Amino acid sequence: MASPRAPAPQPELPERNFEYRQVQYWDQRYRGAADSAPYEWFGNFSSFRALLEPELRPEDRILVLGCGNSALSYELFLGGFPNVTSVDYSSVVVAAMQARYAHVPKLRWETMDARALRFSSGSFDVVLEKGTLDALLAGERDPWTVSSEGVHTVDQVSRVLVPGGRFISMTSAGPHFRTRHYAQAHYGWSLRHATYGSGFHFHLYLMHKGGELSMAQLAQGAQIFSPPSPPTSPCFLQDSDHEDFLSTIQL
């Protein structure tokens, strides 16, 4: 009888947020991952299954970005979606997942950076990511000021999707921050948002290749290319005996 898998220890957190973008951090974190329980960012499969499965078909070619040691790819296989390719830029965790799921040869695991995918254009019907973009964007100066590299984190996703394909992103980032990344006309997709989870809610974004963005979404997407506006100067209401003080309040 196989020995029980060790419980997942609390992961060692990086000293600075930008280390989440560095493969060295993840290689160190995932040493021993083959023998430890999966670590699930932003909920396990059951927490978002009702939102995810209606968007999938059994014949879909599915790409999971930044798979880590999550059980998501295996859960998809068990759920009737066998054509799953999972990538991560940590060769340590890819080797661990290959060993863990060696009994499921249909699952494919490759060492690859989500920002430089080596797949041909139009290779997948569905691209999934859960927390990967959060890690790649962790080194940004602030949520409103995004670097050129940060702006283009989704470009490869759009390229590898077929017409009619779906990109599904699960994250802790609400629409104020994440819609700007996804609402870009050149990606050629529509955008829908939902939440899941009990207590603390996470966010699921669904993009359909071939759909259209609303005018409001396009306007929000344009904000990613514009520096934030400086804060307005505070108004000091010195003479409240006159009713015209109301005109100085900026609502």
Steps between C-alpha positions, in 0.01 A plus 500: 500500500631842403595724787262792556604826339646751740278798582591817318727713722447871514696639203795726567401849395740721306659797674378736225200468269702520179659163589170338401607574142833320533534136404767453767241562770263240356773241446589529867139498613412189299785277613326193637173584323464145364448371854290781645130579464392739223498870582196677358503870431156665512297190570493137394315356203173451686479869591476620137391183319143624445635805315773319308343181365224665292779668299680174421441219250646149531694540176659831596877539488567667834814688603563569870746785557725504805368167625717488813415194709125561479271202437300700243632316193431161656154610614421605144609156378278329757213731404499379141742744336800281416694721257690718746847651458648670807798736499708669765834676477627310805661182370501376861120496527454366146719200587304455823167500316627259238595262779177548698275433201712246319199267517309743272711513183239710315584796721790699354739716701752743349749754632401827336454867586141620453639822349694310230289202399658275237171367367376583151229762463151359541615188688240500778126529548531605864772671704468493880700684759454516877728745678769502232440857389482609863854368548630657177352837590613492863809706427312794350557832673133531592169366364438814293843546341577197283831443322525417130572138591194491721280642226593215265463206739188376317624532141608137471164376624318675219744363243467131591118504519293385203211716374216433739746397772465594865745652744402447864688681774456452875649758729471709813507817287169681464373665180648842583848352461470199269245613238758747366726210402231296327293775336729555200340513156793330324440181698172462314294359784205584723533522878275382780562506875368284784593429861525176692584376847335528839601773740784659306411511129742439215453616143452305178541675164372332184619616158344365177721534191292655225276697736497875552575724793251761614583869470533520878748211501703656217518824694622314806756313289639827368589601855788253509691717252438826688682613813272550797361849545654697786272535801290811504590768750289487814235767544500688825159632591579810703171684489212264556263785584427542127315239298740535206745272685303214341638592157856428614430136591626269224268198475 
